[in-house]
Amino acid sequence: MKVAGHGISVEVPEGWEARITRRAGYGAILHAASFALKASDGDFGAAATGRMRHGDAFLALVEYVDPEMIRPGVGLYRPNRPPAPALEEFGPMALQVTRVGQLGWQRFFTHSGRTCAVYGVIKPGAERPEKLVRRLAGVVASLSVEA
């Protein structure tokens, strides 16, 4: 299923939910998950990740708009696309909110002049963590960010 809005589009696997929003004065925010999303949540999905069950995956893309503090293509934002997540990059220290059984991953990038962070969370269970990371990698690979 393809979801698009505010110059961002993404393909999510069957059974996933995704939404793209934008708050006044801020950049776009994408949430995608293998479970039901609620209408409102924090930028990095703190409430959503609190509802994760074993075998779930969550992804957030957060656009940062602050031309005085953030320059596209510089420092953390130097990569021109989000790198594909790899299992060895996931860990509990990368979580916004530390929760037992969850592993997180975060990267920063610039695409089409827009500065963004991408954040993924998995909660392995009966489903192997490699499979969850592959699903997230597929979602990240499908991201399109327009100028």
C-alpha positions as a Markdown table, in Angstrom:
| # | Residue | x | y | z |
|---|---|---|---|---|
| 1 | Met | 0.0 | 0.0 | 0.0 |
| 2 | Lys | 1.4 | 3.4 | -1.0 |
| 3 | Val | 0.8 | 6.4 | 1.3 |
| 4 | Ala | 1.7 | 9.9 | 0.3 |
| 5 | Gly | 1.4 | 13.4 | 1.7 |
| 6 | His | 3.4 | 16.6 | 2.3 |
| 7 | Gly | 6.0 | 15.6 | -0.3 |
| 8 | Ile | 6.7 | 12.2 | 1.2 |
| 9 | Ser | 5.6 | 8.8 | 0.0 |
| 10 | Val | 6.2 | 5.3 | 1.3 |
| 11 | Glu | 5.2 | 1.8 | 0.4 |
| 12 | Val | 4.2 | -0.4 | 3.4 |
| 13 | Pro | 3.6 | -4.1 | 3.5 |
| 14 | Glu | 0.1 | -5.6 | 3.5 |
| 15 | Gly | -1.4 | -5.4 | 7.0 |
| 16 | Trp | 0.6 | -2.3 | 8.0 |
| 17 | Glu | -0.7 | 1.1 | 8.7 |
| 18 | Ala | 0.9 | 4.4 | 7.7 |
| 19 | Arg | 0.1 | 8.1 | 8.0 |
| 20 | Ile | 1.8 | 11.3 | 7.1 |
| 21 | Thr | 1.0 | 14.5 | 9.0 |
| 22 | Arg | 2.4 | 18.0 | 9.4 |
| 23 | Arg | 2.0 | 20.3 | 12.3 |
| 24 | Ala | 2.0 | 24.1 | 11.7 |
| 25 | Gly | 5.5 | 25.5 | 11.8 |
| 26 | Tyr | 7.1 | 22.0 | 11.7 |
| 27 | Gly | 8.1 | 19.5 | 9.0 |
| 28 | Ala | 6.3 | 16.4 | 7.9 |
| 29 | Ile | 6.0 | 13.3 | 10.1 |
| 30 | Leu | 5.5 | 9.8 | 8.9 |
| 31 | His | 4.5 | 6.9 | 11.1 |
| 32 | Ala | 4.3 | 3.3 | 9.7 |
| 33 | Ala | 3.7 | 0.2 | 11.8 |
| 34 | Ser | 2.8 | -3.5 | 11.6 |
| 35 | Phe | 0.0 | -2.7 | 14.1 |
| 36 | Ala | -2.8 | -0.2 | 14.4 |
| 37 | Leu | -1.8 | 3.5 | 14.8 |
| 38 | Lys | -3.8 | 6.0 | 16.7 |
| 39 | Ala | -4.7 | 9.5 | 15.4 |
| 40 | Ser | -2.2 | 11.4 | 17.6 |
| 41 | Asp | 1.2 | 10.5 | 18.9 |
| 42 | Gly | 4.5 | 12.0 | 19.6 |
| 43 | Asp | 6.9 | 12.6 | 16.7 |
| 44 | Phe | 8.8 | 9.4 | 17.4 |
| 45 | Gly | 5.7 | 7.3 | 18.3 |
| 46 | Ala | 6.3 | 7.0 | 22.0 |
| 47 | Ala | 2.6 | 6.0 | 22.6 |
| 48 | Ala | 2.6 | 3.6 | 19.6 |
| 49 | Thr | 5.8 | 1.8 | 20.6 |
| 50 | Gly | 4.4 | 1.4 | 24.0 |
| 51 | Arg | 1.6 | -0.7 | 22.5 |
| 52 | Met | 4.0 | -2.9 | 20.5 |
| 53 | Arg | 3.6 | -6.7 | 20.8 |
| 54 | His | 6.2 | -9.3 | 20.0 |
| 55 | Gly | 6.8 | -9.5 | 16.3 |
| 56 | Asp | 5.8 | -5.8 | 15.7 |
| 57 | Ala | 7.8 | -3.1 | 13.9 |
| 58 | Phe | 7.5 | 0.7 | 13.8 |
| 59 | Leu | 9.1 | 3.4 | 11.7 |
| 60 | Ala | 9.0 | 7.2 | 12.0 |
| 61 | Leu | 10.4 | 9.8 | 9.6 |
| 62 | Val | 10.6 | 13.2 | 11.2 |
| 63 | Glu | 11.5 | 16.3 | 9.1 |
| 64 | Tyr | 13.4 | 19.0 | 10.8 |
| 65 | Val | 12.8 | 22.6 | 9.7 |
| 66 | Asp | 15.2 | 25.1 | 11.3 |
| 67 | Pro | 17.4 | 26.8 | 8.8 |
| 68 | Glu | 19.3 | 28.7 | 11.5 |
| 69 | Met | 20.4 | 25.5 | 13.2 |
| 70 | Ile | 20.2 | 22.7 | 10.6 |
| 71 | Arg | 21.9 | 22.8 | 7.2 |
| 72 | Pro | 21.0 | 20.3 | 4.6 |
| 73 | Gly | 23.9 | 18.0 | 3.6 |
| 74 | Val | 26.0 | 19.0 | 6.6 |
| 75 | Gly | 27.1 | 17.1 | 9.7 |
| 76 | Leu | 24.5 | 14.5 | 10.8 |
| 77 | Tyr | 22.4 | 15.4 | 7.8 |
| 78 | Arg | 25.2 | 14.7 | 5.2 |
| 79 | Pro | 23.9 | 11.4 | 3.9 |
| 80 | Asn | 21.6 | 12.0 | 0.9 |
| 81 | Arg | 19.2 | 9.1 | 1.6 |
| 82 | Pro | 18.5 | 7.1 | 4.7 |
| 83 | Pro | 20.8 | 4.1 | 4.9 |
| 84 | Ala | 19.1 | 0.7 | 5.0 |
| 85 | Pro | 18.9 | -0.5 | 8.6 |
| 86 | Ala | 21.0 | -3.6 | 9.5 |
| 87 | Leu | 20.3 | -5.9 | 12.4 |
| 88 | Glu | 23.6 | -5.2 | 14.1 |
| 89 | Glu | 22.7 | -1.5 | 14.3 |
| 90 | Phe | 19.6 | -2.1 | 16.4 |
| 91 | Gly | 20.0 | -1.9 | 20.2 |
| 92 | Pro | 18.2 | -0.7 | 23.4 |
| 93 | Met | 20.4 | 2.4 | 23.6 |
| 94 | Ala | 18.9 | 3.8 | 20.4 |
| 95 | Leu | 15.3 | 3.8 | 21.8 |
| 96 | Gln | 13.6 | 7.1 | 22.6 |
| 97 | Val | 11.8 | 5.3 | 25.4 |
| 98 | Thr | 13.6 | 2.2 | 26.7 |
| 99 | Arg | 11.2 | -0.8 | 26.9 |
| 100 | Val | 12.0 | -4.4 | 27.7 |
| 101 | Gly | 12.3 | -6.5 | 24.5 |
| 102 | Gln | 12.5 | -3.6 | 22.1 |
| 103 | Leu | 15.5 | -2.6 | 19.9 |
| 104 | Gly | 15.8 | 0.8 | 18.2 |
| 105 | Trp | 17.7 | 2.3 | 15.2 |
| 106 | Gln | 18.0 | 6.0 | 14.1 |
| 107 | Arg | 19.8 | 7.8 | 11.3 |
| 108 | Phe | 19.8 | 11.4 | 10.0 |
| 109 | Phe | 19.9 | 12.4 | 6.3 |
| 110 | Thr | 19.1 | 15.1 | 3.7 |
| 111 | His | 16.9 | 14.3 | 0.7 |
| 112 | Ser | 15.8 | 16.8 | -1.9 |
| 113 | Gly | 17.0 | 19.6 | 0.4 |
| 114 | Arg | 14.9 | 18.3 | 3.3 |
| 115 | Thr | 16.6 | 17.3 | 6.6 |
| 116 | Cys | 15.1 | 14.3 | 8.3 |
| 117 | Ala | 15.6 | 11.6 | 10.9 |
| 118 | Val | 14.4 | 8.1 | 10.4 |
| 119 | Tyr | 13.7 | 5.9 | 13.5 |
| 120 | Gly | 12.8 | 2.3 | 13.7 |
| 121 | Val | 11.8 | 0.0 | 16.6 |
| 122 | Ile | 11.4 | -3.8 | 16.5 |
| 123 | Lys | 10.1 | -6.1 | 19.2 |
| 124 | Pro | 11.3 | -9.6 | 18.3 |
| 125 | Gly | 9.3 | -12.6 | 19.5 |
| 126 | Ala | 8.4 | -15.7 | 17.6 |
| 127 | Glu | 9.3 | -13.7 | 14.5 |
| 128 | Arg | 13.0 | -13.5 | 14.1 |
| 129 | Pro | 14.6 | -10.0 | 14.4 |
| 130 | Glu | 16.2 | -10.4 | 11.0 |
| 131 | Lys | 12.8 | -10.7 | 9.4 |
| 132 | Leu | 11.5 | -7.5 | 11.2 |
| 133 | Val | 14.6 | -5.6 | 10.1 |
| 134 | Arg | 14.2 | -6.7 | 6.5 |
| 135 | Arg | 10.6 | -5.4 | 6.6 |
| 136 | Leu | 11.7 | -2.1 | 7.9 |
| 137 | Ala | 14.5 | -1.9 | 5.4 |
| 138 | Gly | 12.0 | -2.4 | 2.6 |
| 139 | Val | 9.9 | 0.4 | 3.9 |
| 140 | Val | 12.9 | 2.7 | 4.2 |
| 141 | Ala | 14.0 | 1.8 | 0.7 |
| 142 | Ser | 10.6 | 2.8 | -0.6 |
| 143 | Leu | 10.7 | 6.3 | 1.0 |
| 144 | Ser | 10.5 | 9.2 | -1.4 |
| 145 | Val | 11.1 | 12.8 | -0.2 |
| 146 | Glu | 10.4 | 15.6 | -2.7 |
| 147 | Ala | 11.7 | 19.1 | -2.6 |
